[in-house]
Amino acid sequence: MPNYMDQNLLDYIQKLSSIFFKMSTICNNQSSFILSQNNIWKNIEKTGRKSVRFQYVTPSASLSYQSSTKTANKSCSSFSSTGKFGKFGGKYVPELLVTCLSDLEEEFYMALNDAKFQEELGTALRDYVGRETALYYAERLSEHYKDKDGYGPEIYIKREDLNHGGAHKINNALAQAMLAKRMGRMSIVTATGAGQHGVAAAAVCAKLGLSCTVIMGRLDIERQPTNVRLMKLLGALVKPVDGNYKDASSEAVREWVGNLDTSYHMPGSVIGPHPCPTMVREFQSVIGKEVRKQAMEKWGGKPDVLVACVGSGSNAMGLFHEFIEDEEVRLVGVEAAGFGLETGYHSATLSRGEVGVYHGSMSYLLQDDEGQIVGPYSIGVGLECPGVGPELSYLKDNGRAEFHAVTDEEALHAYKRLCRLEGIFPALEASHALAALEKLCPNLPHGTKVVVNCSGRGDKDAATVQKLDQLRLSTAMVRENNTSNSSKQLQTAIH
């Protein structure tokens, strides 16, 4: 996206954008707006005009494009009044949602400074969720990565899989449900991919006496039947839509827009318009805060390396945020390479994506040359998101965090490795972070303290892993034949 453009072109783009916002509201089709807006950016890039400072003005608010040259400092502010991290983030939404988001932002900041709310949240996190979660020294996994002379890093696992519900998602779901009740919103609507956020939302709604509607793609329902059953047992209404998480998240927003007065849209990750990314990151930051305290207790210092899987970014930001200003702490995010980055079947948004606007926020996206959103793929269903959080996008661009990608096959090996060496079954999403140790550990000095976030339990994925073992022979045959459609055949087999 250019920094400057002709004033006439700027006026034209602003008017055209306003039309798209209105059309998206009238047609109740947010996806059409998203794709059209990305097309605008593509056309802007082709003009090459430079004359005036660019300010992208939505019908709802004036959001200045902030050049990264003004944010050379690698640390991110804890809170931003505009929800901007460099050029990323913002509030690109229809006028219809501005008041709702402003009310939410105001209530969020009030709750952060409300001692009673914080005390109730802390009690619930302790007694209901089961915090604090262990920082577990993985002795046998550490031995596995030592060289022939016995040198290697010390690997610790942050056990978010031990939370009630089996994942980190409940940290945010609980806090947001309490916030919704505080606002008098008794009906929760949300979207889920792997189902972990859906289970968390359903559980906290049952606890607080709120109604819960979970939107989920039909493909994900087929792949995660255990979590679907749990959501229904917890009293949630599970509404299927064609597609996967990408489609479910759009439908959840549409459902929320249809009943703004009494419903509350509960985002499960650090995406969406401001204040959603900041809220989710803040409620998940308990992970990193505990790691700092536990590291000091265990070895009297900070971790040297933090590793987390990255789909849209909630568990990664939950771990990373506490240490962003500690520049000696290395932040490593691990994306899903799927069948391989070169195949096109992956969810590596930061590795292969481009900047665009999706669900009301500017970040890196998976999109084609025309600005159309490209469907993501990963064996870890929770990593299948075409966009990533604005703060992670900012950390990529300013170099504070590094991002790598591992394949389905590497994640599967990591899943089994942790099962057999430590007796812990990680979610396939978290297995991507564990898989990155294969390339990371040989290059680390002896005694390096590495913390890997095990963001969820893997019992939900056991059937998938078993099926893939049974398909291993046929998969190898497809690859050996090297047919032109081998990737598509593999994807069909996994689904």
N, C-alpha and C positions, 0 to 999 in steps of 0.2 A: 504494500500500500504506500503510495507516494506521500511525501510531507507537504507538497505544494501543488496547487492546480489553478487553472484559470477561474476567475470569479463567476463568470457566466456558467461554466460547467458545474461549479460548486452549487449554485442556485438550482440548476437543473436536477442535480443528483438529490438535493434535499427535498425538492418537490416530488420527485419520482419515488424516493424512499417513503415519504408521507403517504403516497397513494398505496404503496405496497402494505404499509402498516394498516391502513383502513381496510384494504381488501382482505388482509389476513383475519381481521376481526369480523368482518361481515360474513366471510365464507367459513369462518371457524376452522381454518386450516393453517396452522402455524408452519407446517413443513413447506408449503408453497412460498410463504414469506421468507423463510430461511434461505431457500435455494435462490430466490430472486435477488435477495440482498447480496449473496455471495457473487452472483453474476455481475452486480453493480461494481463490486470491488475488482473483478477481473477486467471489466471494461475501463475502469479508472487506470489500472496498471498499464493498459495498452496505449493510453493517450500520451504519456510522457510529458505532460505539460507542467510547468513550474512557474508560479507567479505570486500566489498568496499563501499565507499560512493556512493549513487545512484544519477546520473544526467540523467534525461530523455532528450535526444537530438532529436529534430525533424529535418527533412531535411532542415527546414527553419531557425531555430534559436536554440541557446543553452539556455535552460531555466533550471536553477538550482532548484532542489527541496529544498525548504527552510523549515527547521524544525520549528515547532511551538515553540520549546524551545528557539529559537532565537528571538521570537516575543512575549515575555511574556507581554509586555506593551499592555494594552487593546485598546489603540487608534490605528486607522489606518492612515497611511499617506495619505494626500490629493491626491497625484499622485505617481505612481510607474512607473519607466522607463520600467519595464518588465511586468507590469500589474499583479503582484503577490501580494496576500494577504495571508501571510503565505504560505501554500502549494497550495492554490487555485488560480485560474485565469490562466494567461499565454496566449500563442499564438500557439496553436497546430493546425497548418493549412498546407495545401499543399504549395509547393514552389511558385505555381502560384499566391497565394494571398499575399505573404510577402511584395512585393513592394507596392501594393495597400494599405495595412494596415499601412505600414511605412509612406507613403505619407499622409494618413489620420491623423495619429498621429501627424506628423509635422504640418499640417495645423490646427489641433485642438489646439495645444499649442500656435501657432502663433495668432489664433483668440482670445484666452483667454487673451492675452496681447496686443490686438489691440484695442485701445480706441474707434476708429470709429465703429468697429464691435460691441463692447459692448454697445455703445450708441444706435446704430440702433436696436440691440436686446432688450434693455431695453425699447425703445420707442414702439416697436411692442408688447412686453409683456403687456405694459400698455394700449395702444390704440386699439390693435387688439384682444388680448387674454382677457383683462379685469382685469389684476393684479393691486394691490394686492387683493387676495381673502380674504373674511372675516374670522376672528376667532370668531365664533358665540357661545355665552353662551347658552347652551341648558337647560333652566331653568326647564321646565317640565320633561325632561328626568332626570335631576339631582334630582328632587323631587321624581321621580319614584324609585330611588335607595337609598333614605334615609331610615333609620331604624325607628322604632316606636317612638324613642326619637328625631327624626329630624336630625340625624347625617348622614353624607355621603359625598362623593366627589363632587366637582364641575366639570361638564363635558362641555368641549368646543369642537366644531366641526370645523375643518379646511375645508372650503367650496370650495374644488377643483371642485366640481360639477357645480360651477358657471362660470367656464372658458368657453370661446367660444368653442363650440363643446361638452361641457358637461363632460369633464374629465381632469385629470392632464396630459394626454398624449400630449397635444398640447405644453406644455412647452418644451419638448424635440424635438418634430417634427418641430416646428418653427426654433429652433436653428440649427438643423441638415440640414434643407432645405436651410437656409441661408449659412451654411458651404458648402453644395454641390454646390450652385450657385457660391460661392467664388472660388471653385475649377474648375469651368467650366463644371460641371456635370449637364446636363439639364434633365436627365431622372431618376426618383426615382423609386426604387422597394422595396417593403416591404411586411411583412406578418402581419396578424392580427387574433385575436381569437374572442373576443367579438365585435370587430369592432370599438372600441373607438380610438385605434391608427390608424386604417385605415381612419376613418373620419378626424382625426387630420391631417394625412399626406395629404389626398386629399384636405383639406381646405388650408393648407399652400402652397401646390403646385399651387393651383389656384391663390392664392395671389401673388406668386412670378413668375408665368409664366413657371412652370416646368411641364413636363408630369409625370403622376403617375400611377404605376401599383401596385395593391394590391392583394396579393395571400391570399386566404381564403379557409379553409376546407369546403367541401359541408355540413357537419353536422352543422358547425357553421353558414353557410349561412342560413340554415333552422331555426336555433334558434334565429338569430339576423337579421330578414328581414328589420327592420327599418334602421339600420346602413348601410346595403347594399344599400338601396335606396338612402340614403344621400351621400354615396361615389360616386355613379353614377351621382347624380345631381351635385356634385362638379367637375365632369369631369374625375374621375378616372376610369381606366379599372380594373374591378374586375375579377380575374381569379380563377375559382374554381379548387380545387384538392380533390381527395378522402381523407377522414379522417378529422382531426381537426387541431388545431394550430401547433401541433408537426410536422405534415406533410407539412403544409403550410410554416413553417419557413425553412424547408429543401429545399423546392422548390424555395423559394425566393432567397436563396443563389445560387442555381444552375442557376437561371435566371440571377443573377448578374454576375456570373462567365462567362456566355456566352457573356457578353458585358462590359468588365471591363473599356474600354477606355472612354465611354461616360455615363455610368450608375452609380448610387450611391445606395448602399444598406443601408436602413435606419432602424436600429434596434429600436424597441420600448421599450425594457427593458434592464436590467443590466446583460445580458448574452452575450455569444459569445466571440471571441478572443479579446485580447487587441488591440486597445484602447476602444472598444465598451462599456464594462461595466463602465469604468471610464467616458466616454463622457456622457452617458445617466444619470448616477448619478449626474454629475456636472450640467447638464442642468435642472435636477429635483430638485437640492438642493435649488432652490429658495423657495420651500415650507417651509423647515426648517428655512431658514434665515428669512422669513416673520414671522413665528411662534415665533422666539426669540424676534424680534422687537415688535410684537403685545402683547406678554405676558408681556414684560416690561412696555408697555403702559397701559395694563389693570390691572395688579396687582403688578407690580414692581419687578418681578422676573422671574424665569424660570418655565417651566412646571415641574411637578413631574413625570408624566407618559405620554409616547407617545405610541399610539396604531395605528397600520396599518395592513391591510390585506396583505398577501404575496402569490403571484403566482410565478412569476419569480423575482419580487422585485423592480420595478421602483418607485412605490409610497412610499414603505417602506423606501428605501434608500434616497429618496427625503426628507422625514421627519426626518429620523434618523441622517443623516450624520452631520448635523450642531451641534448635541449634543453628538457625540460619545465620545469626550474628557471630557464632563460634566458627570462624573461617578455617580453623585447623581441623574441624570435623568434616569428613568427606561425606557428601550426600549422593547416594547412588539409587536412581530409579530404574526399574526393569519393566519393559513393555513386552507385549506378546507378539512374537514374530510369526506365530501360526505355522503355516507350512513353509515359511521362509519369506523374507522381505521381497525377494525378487518375484514371487508367485502372485502377489496382490492379495493373498489370503492372510491377513494379519490385522492387528489392532495397534500398530506402532505409530500412534499419532504424533508424538514428539520427534520420532526418528524420521518419519516420512511425510508428515502432514504439512499444510500451509496455513497461513493466518487467514481467518475468516470470522464471521459472526454466526453463532449457533445458540439457540435457546436464550437469546437476550444478552450474550456476552461475547467479547472478542477473545479468541484463543487460537491455538493450533487445532486444525481439523483435518480429517481425511476427506478429500474432495477431488473431483476430476478437473480437467482443464476448463470446463464450463462452469465451475463452481457448484456442481451437484454433489451432495453428500454421498460418499462411498460407504457401503455397508462394511463394518468391521467384522473380523473373524478371530476367534481364539478357542482353544479347548477349555480355557477358563472362562466360563460364561460371563462372570462378573467383570471381565476385562474388555468385553465387547461394547465399546463406546466410541463413536466417531469423533468426539471432542474430548478435551482435557481442560482441567481447571486453569483460570487465568494466572494464578500465582505460580503454578508449576511452569506455565509457558514463559513467564518472566524469569524464573530461576534458570531455565534453559538458555534464554537469550543472553543473560548477563553472566553466564558461566558459573554461577554458584553451585548448581547441581549438574550432575552428568547422567545421561540416560543411555541405556543399552536395551537390547531385545534378545529374547531367547525363544526357541521354537517349541511347538507342542511336545516333540519328542524329548527335548531337554527337560521340560517341565515334568513330564511323566517319570523320567528317571529320578528327578529330585524328589518327587512325591514318594516313590518307593524307597529311596535312599533314607529319608528321614523316618519312614515307618520302620525300617529294618535296623537302623543304627540307634535310634532314640526312642522308638515306641510311640511316636507322635505322628498322627496322620493329618497333614496340612491340606487346606483347600488347594485346588489346582491353581487358583489365582496366586496364592502365597507361594506355591511351588515354583513359580517363575522367579521370584526373588531368591529362593534357595538355589535354583539352577545357576544363577549368575555367579555363585561361589566357585564354580568349576574354573572359570577364567579369572576371577578376581583374586582368589587365595594364593595361587602360585607367585604372584607379584607383590605380596605384602610382606613386610618385615616380620621377623619372629616376635610373637607376643602381641601383635596388633589386636586391639579389641574391636570385634565386628559384631554389630547388633542387627539381626534380621527380624523384620516384623512378620510374624505368622498371623496374618490378618483374619484367618478363619479356619474352621474345622473342615476336614476332608471326608467325613463320613458321607456327605451329600454326593461326593464324587466317586465313591468306591465302585458303584455299579458301572460307571463310565470307564474307569480304569480297567475293570475286569473285561468289559466288552472289547476294549481296544487291545487287550492282550490276545483275545480270541481272534481279532482281526489282523494281528501282526503279520501273519503269514501272507494273507491276501494283499495287505498293504505293501509288503516287500515285493510281491510279484508285480503290482501295478507300477511301482517305481522302477523295477528292473526292466519292464517293457518300455519305459520312457515314452509313454503315449502322450499326445498333445493335451489330452484332457485329464491327465493323471491327478492334478490338484483338485479338480472338481469331483472326481470319483472318491478321492480321499475325504473331502469335506462331506460328501453324501454319506460315506460310511460312518464317520464320527457322529454326524447328526442322527 
